[in-house]
């Protein structure tokens, strides 16, 4: 089997292994955030940060959320990294945004954060800060979901079908799942361009 066929076969296995009920719980929780007038803060690192930026657009434009990604402001992100340290960049950004009980966090991550292994400690700190403020936490993560899966109000874990491809499948399916969410009848409030063009 060619590599391309193998990778696509793995993607089919990922789709088959996704938990639809977990996705529905995420849709319900995000709808609650919007209903109570909360803001949606979307966090990710690396490729997941790029996904966060795209998702902010979709949740704002298609679903009517007030949504933000801290990584969209490179000046603040690098200033906080330089002055305060990598581990607290998101938590301090959330504090500066006065995160509260109406708000929600949407975490995109391959591993979900792990303090013991010092992987994405900034996501762990952000989740702790958000929960302390009473905000909801929703996650789309890979592997075992790490800290996000343990602490989130609702979470989808992208199943591992090949340990050699955890990152590409996790980050690719973040996009599939958030596009499902912004298309979900519980969340979608605006028409998308090509679907409205005859």
C-alpha positions in Angstrom: 0.0 0.0 0.0 1.3 3.5 -0.9 1.9 6.0 1.9 -0.9 8.2 0.6 -3.4 5.2 0.7 -2.2 4.3 4.2 -2.6 7.8 5.5 -6.1 8.2 4.0 -7.1 4.8 5.4 -6.0 6.0 8.8 -8.1 9.1 8.4 -11.1 6.9 7.7 -10.3 5.0 10.9 -10.2 8.3 12.8 -13.6 9.3 11.5 -15.1 5.9 12.4 -13.6 6.2 16.0 -14.8 9.7 16.8 -17.4 9.9 19.5 -20.5 11.7 18.1 -22.0 12.1 21.6 -18.9 13.9 22.8 -19.2 16.3 19.8 -22.8 16.9 20.6 -21.9 17.7 24.3 -19.4 20.3 22.9 -22.0 21.8 20.7 -24.4 22.1 23.7 -21.8 23.6 26.0 -20.8 26.2 23.3 -24.4 27.1 22.7 -24.8 27.7 26.5 -21.8 30.1 26.4 -23.4 32.1 23.6 -26.8 32.1 25.2 -25.5 33.6 28.4 -23.7 36.3 26.5 -20.2 34.9 27.1 -17.1 35.3 25.1 -15.3 32.4 23.5 -11.5 32.3 23.9 -9.8 29.8 21.6 -6.4 28.5 22.6 -3.8 26.4 20.8 0.0 26.2 20.3 1.9 25.5 17.1 -0.4 24.2 14.3 -3.3 24.3 16.8 -2.7 28.1 17.2 -3.2 28.5 13.4 -6.4 26.4 13.8 -7.5 28.7 16.6 -7.2 31.8 14.4 -9.3 30.2 11.7 -11.9 29.0 14.2 -12.2 32.5 15.7 -13.3 33.7 12.3 -15.9 30.9 11.9 -17.4 31.2 15.4 -17.7 34.9 14.9 -19.0 35.0 11.4 -21.1 31.9 11.2 -22.2 31.5 14.8 -22.4 35.1 16.1 -19.9 34.6 19.0 -17.6 37.2 20.4 -14.5 35.1 20.0 -10.8 35.7 20.3 -7.5 33.8 20.1 -4.6 35.2 22.2 -2.1 34.0 19.6 -3.5 36.4 17.1 -1.7 39.2 18.9 2.0 38.4 18.4 3.2 41.5 20.2 1.4 40.7 23.5 2.2 37.0 23.1 5.9 37.5 22.8 6.0 40.3 25.4 4.3 37.9 27.9 6.7 35.1 27.0 9.7 37.3 27.4 8.6 39.1 30.6 6.6 36.5 32.5 7.4 33.1 31.0 5.8 30.7 28.5 3.8 28.7 31.1 1.6 31.7 32.0 1.0 33.5 28.7 -2.6 32.3 28.3 -3.6 32.5 31.9 -2.3 36.1 32.2 -4.0 37.0 28.9 -7.3 35.6 30.3 -6.9 37.6 33.5 -6.3 40.7 31.5 -9.5 39.9 29.5 -11.4 39.6 32.8 -12.5 36.0 32.1 -15.7 35.2 34.0 -18.4 32.7 34.5 -20.3 33.6 31.3 -17.2 32.9 29.2 -15.9 29.7 27.5 -12.5 28.3 26.6 -12.1 26.2 23.5 -8.8 24.3 23.6 -7.1 22.8 20.5 -4.2 20.6 21.4 -2.5 17.3 20.4 -1.8 16.2 23.9 -4.1 18.4 26.0 -1.4 19.6 28.3 0.7 17.8 30.9 2.5 19.5 33.8 4.5 16.4 34.7 6.0 16.2 31.2 6.2 20.0 30.8 4.1 19.8 27.6 1.8 22.8 27.0 1.9 24.0 30.6 0.4 27.3 29.3 -2.8 25.4 28.4 -3.0 23.8 31.8 -2.6 27.2 33.5 -5.2 28.7 31.2 -7.7 25.9 32.1 -7.1 26.4 35.8 -7.6 30.1 35.5 -10.8 29.7 33.5 -12.3 27.2 35.8 -11.4 29.3 38.9 -13.4 32.1 37.2 -16.3 29.7 36.6 -15.9 29.6 32.8 -16.7 26.6 30.6 -13.9 24.6 29.1 -14.4 22.7 25.8 -11.6 20.7 24.2 -10.7 19.1 20.9 -7.5 17.1 21.6 -5.6 14.0 20.6 -3.8 11.1 22.3 -5.4 10.6 25.7 -6.5 14.2 26.0 -4.1 15.0 28.8 -5.2 17.7 31.3 -7.8 19.1 29.0 -9.8 15.9 28.8 -9.7 15.5 32.6 -10.8 19.0 33.4 -13.0 20.1 30.4 -16.8 20.5 30.7 -17.0 18.7 27.3 -14.2 17.2 25.2 -13.6 15.3 22.0 -10.6 13.1 21.8 -9.3 12.4 18.2 -8.5 8.7 18.4 -4.9 7.5 17.8 -4.9 5.0 15.0 -1.2 5.2 14.3 1.2 6.6 17.0 3.5 7.9 14.2 0.8 10.2 13.0 -0.8 11.5 16.2 0.0 15.2 15.5 -1.1 15.4 11.8 -4.4 13.6 12.5 -5.1 15.5 15.7 -4.5 18.9 14.1 -6.4 17.9 10.9 -9.4 16.7 12.8 -9.5 19.7 15.0 -10.5 21.5 11.7 -13.1 18.8 10.8 -14.7 18.9 14.2 -14.8 22.7 14.6 -16.3 22.9 11.1 -18.9 20.4 12.2 -19.6 22.6 15.3 -20.0 25.8 13.4 -22.4 24.0 11.0 -24.4 22.5 13.9 -28.0 23.7 14.1 -27.5 24.5 17.7 -24.7 27.0 16.8 -25.0 28.1 13.2 -26.7 31.5 12.9 -25.4 32.8 9.6 -25.2 31.5 6.1 -21.9 30.5 4.5 -21.1 32.1 1.2 -21.0 29.1 -1.2 -24.0 27.5 0.3 -26.0 30.7 -0.3 -24.8 31.2 -3.9 -27.0 29.7 -6.5 
